Amino acid sequence: MMGPRQVAQGALFYEFSIDGFVPQDHPVRGIDRFLDQKDVRSLLAPF
């Protein structure tokens, strides 16, 4: 049935940059260079 949408729909696509959320002095930035994210990326690829 076509007609006006009854509920709000979120954006289908969005832009997200982790740099905008992680402060420059946050410890995770120092840890990041020692982590191999290859396995994590392959696990998250379907999403």
Residue pairs with C-beta under 8 A, 6 or more apart in sequence:
22 28
22 29
